[in-house]
């Protein structure tokens, strides 16, 4: 009896390419999503810190809020992250702006995942990850805003 001979020349290359594509595409997507979220988190952390510095050195609450919003917009623009103000950036209770008083800067936004259609991320982003930053600062005793009571 003669053995049946099956030729499979080149099938290993085809299998390697298919498996490579099937495994590599999800891996690349996960890396791109992680980079987008990490970039937005880094931008928000830097923006919160700079907004707190701008508010602390402004001299008044109204001017401080304007400077904090401008600082957030500038830092987010520098990092290439879109940002639109959705309310007051600085929360400080009574906002007395006296030396020794503390205030916080809270930023929050939803990062859309890469290659997600815009209709899935309209007013309320379904396919996104929420990133937030929180920074607490204190008006320095030597800021020149009043009597040093610290």
MDTraj code that builds the backbone (N, CA, C; nanometers):
import mdtraj as md
import numpy as np

residues = "UNK UNK UNK UNK UNK UNK UNK UNK UNK UNK UNK UNK UNK UNK UNK UNK UNK UNK UNK UNK UNK UNK UNK UNK UNK UNK UNK UNK UNK UNK UNK UNK UNK UNK UNK UNK UNK UNK UNK UNK UNK UNK UNK UNK UNK UNK UNK UNK UNK UNK UNK UNK UNK UNK UNK UNK UNK UNK UNK UNK UNK UNK UNK UNK UNK UNK UNK UNK UNK UNK UNK UNK UNK UNK UNK UNK UNK UNK UNK UNK UNK UNK UNK UNK UNK UNK UNK UNK UNK UNK UNK UNK UNK UNK UNK UNK UNK UNK UNK UNK UNK UNK UNK UNK UNK UNK UNK UNK UNK UNK UNK UNK UNK UNK UNK UNK UNK UNK UNK UNK UNK UNK UNK UNK UNK UNK UNK UNK UNK UNK UNK UNK UNK UNK UNK UNK UNK UNK UNK UNK UNK UNK UNK UNK UNK UNK UNK UNK UNK UNK".split()
xyz = np.array([
    [0.0822, -0.1169, 0.0000],
    [0.0000, 0.0000, 0.0000],
    [0.0872, 0.1240, 0.0000],
    [0.0364, 0.2164, -0.0612],
    [0.1084, 0.3407, -0.0758],
    [0.0511, 0.4462, 0.0182],
    [0.1367, 0.5198, 0.0921],
    [0.0905, 0.6217, 0.1870],
    [0.0408, 0.7445, 0.1116],
    [-0.0632, 0.7978, 0.1630],
    [-0.1206, 0.9175, 0.1037],
    [-0.0360, 1.0377, 0.1472],
    [0.0163, 1.1102, 0.0539],
    [0.1065, 1.2214, 0.0819],
    [0.0298, 1.3530, 0.0661],
    [0.0243, 1.4315, 0.1747],
    [-0.0428, 1.5612, 0.1718],
    [0.0631, 1.6695, 0.1733],
    [0.0510, 1.7595, 0.0807],
    [0.1477, 1.8675, 0.0722],
    [0.0929, 1.9892, 0.1461],
    [0.1731, 2.0449, 0.2322],
    [0.1317, 2.1658, 0.3033],
    [0.2410, 2.2724, 0.2970],
    [0.2967, 2.2893, 0.1812],
    [0.4002, 2.3911, 0.1625],
    [0.3409, 2.5302, 0.1844],
    [0.4018, 2.6077, 0.2736],
    [0.3605, 2.7452, 0.2956],
    [0.2496, 2.7632, 0.3967],
    [0.1928, 2.6588, 0.4500],
    [0.0817, 2.6764, 0.5436],
    [0.1292, 2.7296, 0.6787],
    [0.2521, 2.7041, 0.7150],
    [0.3036, 2.7552, 0.8421],
    [0.3132, 2.9082, 0.8382],
    [0.3497, 2.9621, 0.7243],
    [0.3585, 3.1074, 0.7109],
    [0.2195, 3.1689, 0.7221],
    [0.1217, 3.1080, 0.6589],
    [-0.0159, 3.1588, 0.6648],
    [-0.0677, 3.1537, 0.8089],
    [-0.0459, 3.0441, 0.8781],
    [-0.0901, 3.0316, 1.0165],
    [-0.0207, 3.1337, 1.1065],
    [0.1072, 3.1554, 1.0846],
    [0.1810, 3.2521, 1.1639],
    [0.1268, 3.3931, 1.1434],
    [0.0985, 3.4296, 1.0196],
    [0.0463, 3.5624, 0.9891],
    [-0.0916, 3.5805, 1.0526],
    [-0.1804, 3.4831, 1.0387],
    [-0.3137, 3.4941, 1.0974],
    [-0.3085, 3.5019, 1.2490],
    [-0.2301, 3.4188, 1.3109],
    [-0.2193, 3.4246, 1.4560],
    [-0.1541, 3.5546, 1.5021],
    [-0.0560, 3.5995, 1.4266],
    [0.0083, 3.7257, 1.4603],
    [-0.0892, 3.8413, 1.4550],
    [-0.1715, 3.8464, 1.3509],
    [-0.2704, 3.9531, 1.3381],
    [-0.3754, 3.9415, 1.4482],
    [-0.4234, 3.8226, 1.4731],
    [-0.5283, 3.8034, 1.5736],
    [-0.4798, 3.8349, 1.7155],
    [-0.3544, 3.8164, 1.7420],
    [-0.3017, 3.8458, 1.8745],
    [-0.2446, 3.9869, 1.8851],
    [-0.1925, 4.0389, 1.7765],
    [-0.1264, 4.1687, 1.7803],
    [-0.2256, 4.2857, 1.7793],
    [-0.3339, 4.2744, 1.7052],
    [-0.4296, 4.3844, 1.6959],
    [-0.4905, 4.4179, 1.8324],
    [-0.5404, 4.3202, 1.9101],
    [-0.5917, 4.3566, 2.0431],
    [-0.4840, 4.4132, 2.1357],
    [-0.3630, 4.3612, 2.1242],
    [-0.2543, 4.4115, 2.2083],
    [-0.2233, 4.5570, 2.1750],
    [-0.2190, 4.5915, 2.0496],
    [-0.1931, 4.7300, 2.0085],
    [-0.3069, 4.8209, 2.0555],
    [-0.4309, 4.7734, 2.0477],
    [-0.5446, 4.8534, 2.0934],
    [-0.5375, 4.8801, 2.2435],
    [-0.5028, 4.7782, 2.3201],
    [-0.4908, 4.7957, 2.4652],
    [-0.3803, 4.8960, 2.4979],
    [-0.2702, 4.8890, 2.4271],
    [-0.1601, 4.9839, 2.4501],
    [-0.2036, 5.1260, 2.4142],
    [-0.2740, 5.1444, 2.3022],
    [-0.3214, 5.2779, 2.2637],
    [-0.4214, 5.3332, 2.3651],
    [-0.5103, 5.2486, 2.4146],
    [-0.6071, 5.2930, 2.5151],
    [-0.5362, 5.3317, 2.6443],
    [-0.4391, 5.2523, 2.6852],
    [-0.3640, 5.2835, 2.8075],
    [-0.2867, 5.4138, 2.7926],
    [-0.2294, 5.4376, 2.6765],
    [-0.1563, 5.5634, 2.6535],
    [-0.2499, 5.6840, 2.6554],
    [-0.3694, 5.6707, 2.5990],
    [-0.4652, 5.7813, 2.5997],
    [-0.5094, 5.8148, 2.7423],
    [-0.5380, 5.7124, 2.8210],
    [-0.5818, 5.7357, 2.9586],
    [-0.4678, 5.7919, 3.0425],
    [-0.3490, 5.7382, 3.0269],
    [-0.2351, 5.7868, 3.1050],
    [-0.1999, 5.9301, 3.0677],
    [-0.2073, 5.9632, 2.9399],
    [-0.1804, 6.1006, 2.8973],
    [-0.2807, 6.1988, 2.9550],
    [-0.4076, 6.1611, 2.9560],
    [-0.5102, 6.2481, 3.0131],
    [-0.4936, 6.2605, 3.1641],
    [-0.4571, 6.1521, 3.2302],
    [-0.4361, 6.1577, 3.3753],
    [-0.3174, 6.2475, 3.4097],
    [-0.2109, 6.2369, 3.3333],
    [-0.0940, 6.3227, 3.3561],
    [-0.1294, 6.4690, 3.3319],
    [-0.2057, 6.4962, 3.2266],
    [-0.2456, 6.6340, 3.1956],
    [-0.3341, 6.6913, 3.3055],
    [-0.4271, 6.6119, 3.3570],
    [-0.5150, 6.6621, 3.4627],
    [-0.4397, 6.6860, 3.5926],
    [-0.3459, 6.6009, 3.6249],
    [-0.2668, 6.6205, 3.7463],
    [-0.1861, 6.7501, 3.7376],
    [-0.1224, 6.7722, 3.6241],
    [-0.0451, 6.8951, 3.6054],
    [-0.1369, 7.0173, 3.6044],
    [-0.2538, 7.0049, 3.5426],
    [-0.3471, 7.1171, 3.5364],
    [-0.4004, 7.1524, 3.6746],
    [-0.4295, 7.0527, 3.7564],
    [-0.4790, 7.0799, 3.8915],
    [-0.3727, 7.1498, 3.9751],
    [-0.2495, 7.1059, 3.9630],
    [-0.1404, 7.1690, 4.0383],
    [-0.1198, 7.3135, 3.9943],
    [-0.1187, 7.3375, 3.8649],
    [-0.0975, 7.4740, 3.8148],
    [-0.2163, 7.5648, 3.8453],
    [-0.3375, 7.5095, 3.8435],
    [-0.4548, 7.5906, 3.8792],
    [-0.4480, 7.6318, 4.0251],
    [-0.4026, 7.5430, 4.1116],
    [-0.3891, 7.5769, 4.2535],
    [-0.2836, 7.6847, 4.2735],
    [-0.1743, 7.6755, 4.2023],
    [-0.0706, 7.7785, 4.2135],
    [-0.1209, 7.9132, 4.1633],
    [-0.1945, 7.9119, 4.0534],
    [-0.2476, 8.0367, 3.9989],
    [-0.3491, 8.0991, 4.0932],
    [-0.4321, 8.0175, 4.1556],
    [-0.5322, 8.0692, 4.2489],
    [-0.4654, 8.1255, 4.3746],
    [-0.3664, 8.0542, 4.4264],
    [-0.3022, 8.0948, 4.5516],
    [-0.2273, 8.2266, 4.5392],
    [-0.1812, 8.2605, 4.4217],
    [-0.1028, 8.3830, 4.4046],
    [-0.1826, 8.4974, 4.3439],
    [-0.3143, 8.4813, 4.3303],
    [-0.3938, 8.5822, 4.2600],
    [-0.4221, 8.7054, 4.3442],
    [-0.4544, 8.6889, 4.4723],
    [-0.4839, 8.8038, 4.5557],
    [-0.6305, 8.8175, 4.5914],
    [-0.7197, 8.7614, 4.5128],
    [-0.8626, 8.7654, 4.5443],
    [-0.9290, 8.6405, 4.4859],
    [-1.0479, 8.6119, 4.5347],
    [-1.1172, 8.4922, 4.4899],
    [-1.1602, 8.5017, 4.3442],
    [-1.2158, 8.6145, 4.3045],
    [-1.2645, 8.6295, 4.1670],
    [-1.1490, 8.6206, 4.0665],
    [-1.0416, 8.6926, 4.0937],
    [-0.9252, 8.6882, 4.0055],
    [-0.8613, 8.5501, 4.0099],
    [-0.8582, 8.4890, 4.1268],
    [-0.8005, 8.3554, 4.1399],
    [-0.8748, 8.2515, 4.0591],
    [-1.0064, 8.2575, 4.0581],
    [-1.0854, 8.1622, 3.9796],
    [-1.0593, 8.1801, 3.8305],
    [-1.0510, 8.3054, 3.7849],
    [-1.0210, 8.3303, 3.6438],
    [-0.8836, 8.2767, 3.6072],
    [-0.7856, 8.3028, 3.6940],
    [-0.6494, 8.2555, 3.6664],
    [-0.6418, 8.1033, 3.6708],
    [-0.7165, 8.0405, 3.7608],
    [-0.7167, 7.8944, 3.7700],
    [-0.7763, 7.8317, 3.6441],
    [-0.8859, 7.8874, 3.5949],
    [-0.9461, 7.8358, 3.4718],
    [-0.8529, 7.8537, 3.3527],
    [-0.7866, 7.9683, 3.3468],
    [-0.6921, 7.9920, 3.2374],
    [-0.5740, 7.8955, 3.2466],
    [-0.5271, 7.8683, 3.3677],
    [-0.4151, 7.7751, 3.3846],
    [-0.4541, 7.6345, 3.3425],
    [-0.5744, 7.5915, 3.3782],
    [-0.6204, 7.4580, 3.3381],
    [-0.6312, 7.4497, 3.1868],
    [-0.6911, 7.5502, 3.1241],
    [-0.7052, 7.5489, 2.9786],
    [-0.5697, 7.5461, 2.9090],
    [-0.4740, 7.6222, 2.9607],
    [-0.3409, 7.6265, 2.9000],
    [-0.2681, 7.4925, 2.9134],
    [-0.2715, 7.4332, 3.0320],
    [-0.2016, 7.3058, 3.0527],
    [-0.2659, 7.1951, 2.9697],
    [-0.3980, 7.1909, 2.9675],
    [-0.4658, 7.0868, 2.8880],
    [-0.4349, 7.1034, 2.7393],
    [-0.4319, 7.2281, 2.6929],
    [-0.3979, 7.2531, 2.5528],
    [-0.2546, 7.2098, 2.5230],
    [-0.1626, 7.2389, 2.6148],
    [-0.0231, 7.1998, 2.5952],
    [-0.0076, 7.0481, 2.5865],
    [-0.0913, 6.9747, 2.6582],
    [-0.0836, 6.8281, 2.6559],
    [-0.1689, 6.7673, 2.5449],
    [-0.2405, 6.8502, 2.4712],
    [-0.3221, 6.7995, 2.3612],
    [-0.4493, 6.7302, 2.4062],
    [-0.4974, 6.7650, 2.5238],
    [-0.6193, 6.7044, 2.5774],
    [-0.7312, 6.8077, 2.5693],
    [-0.8421, 6.7749, 2.5034],
    [-0.9517, 6.8726, 2.4971],
    [-1.0151, 6.8915, 2.6339],
    [-1.0471, 7.0165, 2.6669],
    [-1.1083, 7.0464, 2.7962],
    [-1.2039, 7.1624, 2.7810],
    [-1.3211, 7.1481, 2.8374],
    [-1.4181, 7.2563, 2.8424],
    [-1.4615, 7.2733, 2.9875],
    [-1.4673, 7.3950, 3.0361],
    [-1.5061, 7.4151, 3.1762],
    [-1.6505, 7.3721, 3.1997],
    [-1.6717, 7.3035, 3.3100],
    [-1.8067, 7.2567, 3.3435],
    [-1.8449, 7.3031, 3.4837],
    [-1.8097, 7.4248, 3.5171],
    [-1.8392, 7.4770, 3.6492],
    [-1.7147, 7.5347, 3.7135],
    [-1.7253, 7.5622, 3.8408],
    [-1.6147, 7.6222, 3.9152],
    [-1.5017, 7.5206, 3.9333],
    [-1.3789, 7.5640, 3.9075],
    [-1.2617, 7.4778, 3.9184],
    [-1.2170, 7.4663, 4.0638],
    [-1.2191, 7.5774, 4.1365],
    [-1.1685, 7.5820, 4.2738],
    [-1.2865, 7.5744, 4.3705],
    [-1.2743, 7.4870, 4.4694],
    [-1.3752, 7.4827, 4.5752],
    [-1.3055, 7.5158, 4.7070],
    [-1.3586, 7.6170, 4.7748],
    [-1.2906, 7.6635, 4.8955],
    [-1.3868, 7.7004, 5.0069],
    [-1.5088, 7.6513, 5.0029],
    [-1.6041, 7.6845, 5.1090],
    [-1.6448, 7.8299, 5.1026],
    [-1.6079, 7.9066, 5.2037],
    [-1.6457, 8.0486, 5.2072],
    [-1.5546, 8.1352, 5.1213],
    [-1.4407, 8.0838, 5.0807],
    [-1.3446, 8.1554, 4.9961],
    [-1.3032, 8.2886, 5.0587],
    [-1.2567, 8.2836, 5.1820],
    [-1.2164, 8.4050, 5.2517],
    [-1.0837, 8.4591, 5.2009],
    [-1.0048, 8.3761, 5.1396],
    [-0.8750, 8.4130, 5.0819],
    [-0.7835, 8.4765, 5.1856],
    [-0.7817, 8.4225, 5.3045],
    [-0.6932, 8.4668, 5.4112],
    [-0.5741, 8.3716, 5.4210],
    [-0.4582, 8.4195, 5.4663],
    [-0.3431, 8.3302, 5.4851],
    [-0.3789, 8.2163, 5.5800],
    [-0.3414, 8.0969, 5.5407],
    [-0.3704, 7.9783, 5.6199],
    [-0.4951, 7.9050, 5.5754],
    [-0.5812, 7.9687, 5.4960],
    [-0.7013, 7.8997, 5.4491],
    [-0.6650, 7.8019, 5.3382],
    [-0.7423, 7.6981, 5.3273],
    [-0.7144, 7.5947, 5.2268],
    [-0.8243, 7.5924, 5.1223],
    [-0.7895, 7.5416, 5.0061],
    [-0.8846, 7.5248, 4.8969],
    [-0.8429, 7.4019, 4.8172],
    [-0.9333, 7.3510, 4.7379],
    [-0.9042, 7.2332, 4.6560],
    [-0.9388, 7.2618, 4.5109],
    [-0.8684, 7.1927, 4.4242],
    [-0.8951, 7.1968, 4.2808],
    [-0.9315, 7.0555, 4.2397],
    [-1.0497, 7.0391, 4.1850],
    [-1.0968, 6.9087, 4.1389],
    [-1.1263, 6.9156, 3.9904],
    [-1.0626, 6.8298, 3.9140],
    [-1.0864, 6.8209, 3.7702],
    [-1.1322, 6.6784, 3.7384],
    [-1.2239, 6.6674, 3.6434],
    [-1.2774, 6.5365, 3.6069],
    [-1.3219, 6.5412, 3.4612],
    [-1.2842, 6.4391, 3.3868],
    [-1.3288, 6.4290, 3.2477],
    [-1.3307, 6.2833, 3.2058],
    [-1.3997, 6.2555, 3.0991],
    [-1.4079, 6.1200, 3.0456],
    [-1.3201, 6.1114, 2.9217],
    [-1.2309, 6.0158, 2.9219],
    [-1.1406, 5.9944, 2.8094],
    [-1.2041, 5.8923, 2.7166],
    [-1.2274, 5.9315, 2.5936],
    [-1.2843, 5.8396, 2.4959],
    [-1.1788, 5.7384, 2.4534],
    [-1.2210, 5.6159, 2.4375],
    [-1.1291, 5.5117, 2.3924],
    [-1.0948, 5.5331, 2.2457],
    [-0.9765, 5.4894, 2.2030],
    [-0.9356, 5.5100, 2.0631],
    [-1.0278, 5.4374, 1.9648],
    [-1.0506, 5.4980, 1.8513],
    [-1.1280, 5.4441, 1.7403],
    [-1.2745, 5.4191, 1.7755],
    [-1.3259, 5.4884, 1.8761],
    [-1.4673, 5.4778, 1.9109],
    [-1.5413, 5.5847, 1.8321],
    [-1.6520, 5.5490, 1.7669],
    [-1.7260, 5.6487, 1.6886],
    [-1.7760, 5.7631, 1.7769],
    [-1.7877, 5.8807, 1.7179],
    [-1.8252, 5.9991, 1.7947],
    [-1.9672, 5.9898, 1.8491],
    [-2.0558, 5.9138, 1.7858],
    [-2.1928, 5.9035, 1.8360],
    [-2.1992, 5.8224, 1.9661],
    [-2.0955, 5.7448, 1.9967],
    [-2.0917, 5.6746, 2.1244],
    [-2.0376, 5.7635, 2.2353],
    [-1.9718, 5.8720, 2.1985],
    [-1.9183, 5.9650, 2.2975],
    [-1.9740, 6.1038, 2.2710],
    [-2.1017, 6.1171, 2.2808],
    [-2.1667, 6.2467, 2.2625],
    [-2.1716, 6.3213, 2.3934],
    [-2.2931, 6.3473, 2.4423],
    [-2.3096, 6.4200, 2.5681],
    [-2.2625, 6.3378, 2.6865],
    [-2.2950, 6.2126, 2.6873],
    [-2.2527, 6.1222, 2.7941],
    [-2.1770, 6.0083, 2.7284],
    [-2.0489, 6.0020, 2.7508],
    [-1.9635, 5.9055, 2.6817],
    [-1.9849, 5.7652, 2.7376],
    [-2.0334, 5.6757, 2.6526],
    [-2.0579, 5.5381, 2.6933],
    [-1.9278, 5.4583, 2.6893],
    [-1.8467, 5.4841, 2.5900],
    [-1.7224, 5.4086, 2.5717],
    [-1.6039, 5.4944, 2.6130],
    [-1.5933, 5.5215, 2.7420],
    [-1.4831, 5.6033, 2.7902],
    [-1.4458, 5.5674, 2.9325],
    [-1.3351, 5.6217, 2.9757],
    [-1.2843, 5.5981, 3.1104],
    [-1.2741, 5.7329, 3.1808],
    [-1.3291, 5.7402, 3.3012],
    [-1.3284, 5.8650, 3.3776],
    [-1.1923, 5.8827, 3.4446],
    [-1.1358, 6.0016, 3.4252],
    [-1.0076, 6.0370, 3.4853],
    [-1.0300, 6.1625, 3.5697],
    [-0.9773, 6.1625, 3.6908],
    [-0.9954, 6.2794, 3.7769],
    [-0.8648, 6.3147, 3.8461],
    [-0.8557, 6.4414, 3.8848],
    [-0.7384, 6.4897, 3.9579],
    [-0.7863, 6.5778, 4.0725],
    [-0.7181, 6.5681, 4.1839],
    [-0.7540, 6.6440, 4.3039],
    [-0.6255, 6.7019, 4.3626],
    [-0.6260, 6.8319, 4.3883],
    [-0.5090, 6.8969, 4.4475],
    [-0.5564, 6.9910, 4.5572],
    [-0.4958, 6.9795, 4.6727],
    [-0.5300, 7.0662, 4.7862],
    [-0.4125, 7.1601, 4.8123],
    [-0.4449, 7.2858, 4.8313],
    [-0.3412, 7.3880, 4.8499],
    [-0.3827, 7.4791, 4.9652],
    [-0.2857, 7.5471, 5.0178],
    [-0.3068, 7.6377, 5.1300],
    [-0.2506, 7.7743, 5.0928],
    [-0.3238, 7.8795, 5.1282],
    [-0.2735, 8.0151, 5.1055],
    [-0.1569, 8.0361, 5.2010],
    [-0.0441, 8.0700, 5.1467],
    [0.0771, 8.0845, 5.2248],
    [0.0678, 8.2061, 5.3182],
    [0.1323, 8.1926, 5.4332],
    [0.1351, 8.3040, 5.5305],
    [0.2106, 8.4248, 5.4737],
    [0.3001, 8.4009, 5.3824],
    [0.3834, 8.5076, 5.3290],
    [0.3415, 8.5475, 5.1876],
    [0.2147, 8.5230, 5.1550],
    [0.1656, 8.5555, 5.0209],
    [0.1379, 8.7034, 5.0034],
    [0.1325, 8.7785, 5.1109],
    [0.1081, 8.9203, 5.1003],
    [-0.0383, 8.9537, 5.0841],
    [-0.1272, 8.8634, 5.1285],
    [-0.2703, 8.8883, 5.1124],
    [-0.3347, 8.9437, 5.2373],
    [-0.2616, 8.9609, 5.3432],
    [-0.3201, 9.0128, 5.4673],
    [-0.2256, 8.9868, 5.5830],
    [-0.2792, 8.9952, 5.7006],
    [-0.1987, 8.9734, 5.8211],
    [-0.1619, 8.8270, 5.8334],
    [-0.0366, 8.7988, 5.8623],
    [0.0105, 8.6609, 5.8764],
    [-0.0367, 8.6055, 6.0100],
    [-0.1316, 8.5122, 6.0072],
    [-0.1867, 8.4528, 6.1274],
    [-0.1526, 8.3042, 6.1367],
    [-0.0585, 8.2593, 6.0607],
    [-0.0259, 8.1159, 6.0593],
    [0.0663, 8.0775, 6.1711],
])
top = md.Topology()
chain = top.add_chain()
for i, resn in enumerate(residues, 1):
    res = top.add_residue(resn, chain, resSeq=i)
    for name in ("N", "CA", "C"):
        top.add_atom(name, md.element.get_by_symbol(name[0]), res)
traj = md.Trajectory(xyz[None], top)
